[in-house]
């Protein structure tokens, strides 16, 4: 499959010495928060390398996608679309804020056409995308619709590539992991990693941590992405066993985008020990799950553990006024 080459890869694979000593394990981090700058860094860019290449091949002049108000995917899609000479249109779920912060502020600087919608779930968000696409076609435009999170089989290929990249780094460092932890928000990133994990016959335990959807619902999306991804690379889909998908949905808290006490504690712990910023929506909840596994004795002392950092820390600047409250609540 054709793809663009815009991500800064390979991303570093780093050993976290201080937190490893605290936890009694060997914790490594795959720095996919460093795939670009504040505009394009994070896991979205690997998926968009494939998706936007497809858009260009189909002669698109407009890119439409959706997400929450602080969507990293929406912001990254806009930035890359502009670089490619395409017009981005964002359908953001929520009410237009009086003061634009973090990713909303960046979208404003970029001059993105933002339209606000009231959708109860991803299905309604995708329906809204199709409605706008129909309107644009009637105006003579050639729009290309990207699903929430860029999560489809095509986008998943970006993280199949990432897993092959990881295997090279593991060989160079003579590493084997017993555990891998990855956020699974809209399914695409986890799906690509699962594909690599399966095809390259990794023996580590792969744990997907959902920050907003219950286990069975996110599993359905993951299976759809994996099956589509396998078709694109001509891999036998029957070799996928849905029963071995290990998804944790106990760290969601009160819902999408709402910080949890455990997540804020994990965020602060990594920042204060390693000077690495997680984000409150996704990676902090995943790190909280990892730490819980250690404290519960599920991860054995001295096990080698990989944490996939998928980015998103720019979203922290949307909660700065709440920080004192969140900080206190996490104690």
N, C-alpha and C positions, 0 to 999 in steps of 0.2 A: 504494500500500500504506500502511496506517495504521502510524504509529510514535509512540513516546513522545518527549518532549522533555526529556531529562535531562542530556545532554552539554553541556559548556561549549564551544560552538562559535560562530563559527569559531575554530579553534586558530591560534596565530601561525605565520607563515612568516618565519623569521629568517635573516639573513646571518651566517655564522660567519667573522668577519674574521681572527682570529688563526690558526686552522687553515688557512684558505684561503691565507694568506700562506705558511705552512709548506709546504703541498702544491703551491702554484703553480696552484691552480684556484680557481673561484668556487663555494664550497660553501654551500648553503642547507639549512635543516632545517625540516621540517614538524612542529610540536611537538604531536603527538597523545598525548604523555605528559601533556599538560595539559588533557585532556577532563574532569577531575574532581579530587577530592582523593586522598589515599592509599588510600581505600576503593574509589573508582570510576574513577580516572584510567587512561589507556592506551587501546589500540585496542579493547578488548572492549566498551566502553560503546556505541559507534556501532552495533555489530552487535546488541547487546541491546535497543536502542531498538525495533527491528523485532520481534525474537523475543519479548520480553516483552509487547509490544502484542498479538501473536498469542495468547499464553498467556492474557491477560486476556479477550480476545474469546471464547476457548473455555471460559471459566469455570473455569480452573485454580485450585486451592487450594494446590498443592505444585509446586515446581520441583526437578527432579533433573538434575544434570550431573556431569561427571567431569573428571579431570585429574591431574597429578602432585601431589606433596605441597605444592609451592610454587606451584601453578597460579594465575596472575593472573586467568584467566577464572573459575575456581571462586570465588575471593574476591570478584570484582566482581559475579558473578551473585548470590551470597548477599546482598551489601549492597543491591543494587537490589531483590531479591525482598522483603527485609524492609521496605524503604521502601514497597513496593506492597501490603503486607499478606499476602504469600505466604510459605509455609514452604519454606526451602531445605534440600535434602538433597544432600550432596556424597559422591561415591564417589571417594576419593583413592587413587591407585595407589601402594602402598608399605606399609611397616610404620610403625605409630604411633610417632613419636619420643618419647623420654623428656622432652625439653625442646622446647617449641613456640616457633619463632622466625619472624620476618618474617610472611609471609602466613598461616602456620599459627597464629601468635599472634593475628593479627587475627581469623581465623575463630573462635578460642576466645573472644575478647572479645564477638564478635557472638552467641555461643551457638548456632552452627550445628550441625546434626545431621550428624556426619561418620562415614562408614563406610569402612573400609580394604579394598582389594581387591588381588589379585595378578593383574594382566593383562599379557600379553606384548606386546600391540599395541592399536591403536585399535579394531579389530573386537571384541576381547574386552571392552574398556571399554564399548563401546556395547551389547554383549550383556548386561553386568552392569546397565546402566541400564534396559534393557527388563525384566529380571527383577524389579528393585525396583518399576518402574512397575506390573507385573502384580500384585505383592503389595499395593500401595497401592490399586489398583482393587478388589481383593477385600475390602479394609477399608472400602470406600465412599468413598475419596478420588478426586479428579480430578487426577491428576498430569500434568505437562507435561515432556517429556524434551527437554533441550537437548544436542546433540552436543558432543563435545570441541572446545573453542575457540569454540563458537558458530558453527562453520563449516559453513554450508549456503547455499543460494541466498538465502534470506530474510536471513540475517545479512550476506551479501555486499553487500546493498543499502546497508548503512551506509557502506561504503567507495566505492560508486558515488557516494553523496552527498558523501563527503569529496573525491573527485576533482573534482566540479563546484565545490565550495568552493575548491579549489586553483586552478582555472581563473580564477575571479573575482579571486583574489589575484594571479595572474600578470599579468592585464590591468592591474590597479591599479598594479603595480610595473614594468610593461613588461618582463616576464621571459620567456625561453624556456630550457628545460633541454635539454641534450644527453643527460643520463643521469638515471635515477632508480633508487635502491636501496631495497628494501623486504624485510623479513624475511617468509618464508612458512613458518609453523610448521604450522598445521593447514589452511591454504589459503584461509580465508575472507577475510582482509584483502587478500591479493594478488589474489584473484579479483575483488573489488569494484573495486580499482584498475585491473585489466586491463579490466574492463567500461567504466570511465570513459575510460581511455586509448584504447580502441577506438572507442567511440561518439563521443567528442569529437575524434577524429582527431589525437591527440598524436603528434609526431614524435620524441620522446625515446626512448632505448633503456631499456627497463624490465627491471631485473635483480632477480629474486627469489632471496634467499639462504636456503637451507634449514638450520635448526639441528639437524635430527635425522633426517629421512627422505631416502633416496636419490632422485636426480632423477626417475626413472621413476615411483616410488611417489607422490611429492608431485604430480607432473604429473597423475596419474589423479584425485586428489582435487580439484585445481584445475579440471580440465575438468568434473567433475561439478558443482562449485559454480557455475561460469560458465554452464553450460548451464541449470541450474535458475534462476539469476538472470536470464538473458536471457528465459526463459519468463515470469517474473513481470512483466517490463516490456514484454513483447510485442516483443522485438527478435529479428530473424532469427538463429537459432543457427548457420545455415550460413555466416554471415560470420565465424565464429571459425576461425582457422587454428592448430591445436595446435602446428604446427612452429615458430611464432614465439614460443613460450613460452621465455624464457631463464632457466633455473634453475641456480644454482650450489650444488653439494653438497660442495665441496672444503673447506669451512670448518667442518664438523661436529665434527671432532676425534674424541674417544673416545666421543661419544654425547650424547644429550639431557641437558641440565642440567650437563654436565661442562665447566668452563671450558677454553679453549685459551690457549696462550701468546700467539698473535696477537690473540685477543680481549681478553685482559687488557691487553696493550700498547695496543690501540686505546681501550679503556675509560679507561685512565689518561691517554692523550694528549688525549682530548676533555675530560676532567675538568680537567686541568691547564692547558689552553689556553682553554677556554670556560666552565668551571664548570657543565657539563651532565653529569648522570649517565646512563650507559647501564646495561644489565644484562648479566650474564655469560652468560645462557641464550640470548638472542635478538639484541638490538641490537648488542652488542659484536662478535659474529661477523659481522654484516652490515657494520659499520664496518670490520672487518678486511679484508673482501672489497673494499670501496670503496678503501681505502688500497693494497691489493695492485694493483688496477687502475691506480691512479695510478703506482705505482712500476714497474709492468711496461710503462708507456707506452701502455696501452690507452685511458686518458683523456688527451686532449691538454692541454697547458698552456693555462690560461685558459678551459677548458671550464666551463660552468655545470652543476652537479651538485646534485640534490636527494636528501636523506636523509630518509626517513620514520621519525621516532622514535615507536615504538609503545608506549613505556612499559616498566614492569616493574622499575624500579630498586629497589622495596621488597624484592625478592628478594635483593638484595645482603646484607641483614642476616642471611641464613641461612648465609652463608659467612664471617662475620667471624672465626671461629676459624681458618679456613684461609688468611686473607688474606696473612699473612707468607710462607707457602709459595708461594701463587699469585703474589705479588708477585716473589719471588725467581726462580721458574720462568719468568716472562715476560721476564726480562732477556736 
